[in-house]
């Protein structure tokens, strides 16, 4: 009788344990459902198709960058990073501060030359002011260049041409009105006049 009671007690504990542990047995959120992951995969597929039509060293470098970033997202990296090597102040997009009254989804911060946004601080993108040239293209109106989660974007200046170069192709490029992003009509000279922002993980300063 005592043996039967012990077995029943152990069985009851096992059932209770299963009931409590059930949430942890559920499938974790899949990275493949992340919109940024989907966008990155589409861009990578497009570049791979372009490579089949004609291989170029620059194209292969972009593919390598995106493959590394895709692996980073699959490993659980949920933020983008931006690095400024332009020789100038770079305007970057990040989350709004808690006290912000802005209706936009994000806000602009200012990254000094030679600096990267901190690990864990989600850089949503960079601001491209009218009048600069990026990869041989004149920016005719202010634009926002979107950065995906898992992405490390590096903006550089070509010392021979003074053009900006970006190490990865855009996930999206927005002009004012295309998305709920703040895209002011200001010059690079104005951006350079701003004091670089103090970027703290988990806290955004307006």
Protein Blocks (a to p, Z undefined) as FASTA:
>chain_A
ZZmmmmmmmmmmmmmmmmmmmmmmpccddfklpmklmmmmmmmmmmmmmmmnopcfklmm
mmmmmmmmmmmmmnopabdcdddfehpacdddddddfklcbfbfbdcddddehiacdehi
acfbdcddehiaeehiacfbdcdddddehiacdddddfklopacdfbdcfbdcdehjacc
dcddddfklmmmpccddddehiacZZ
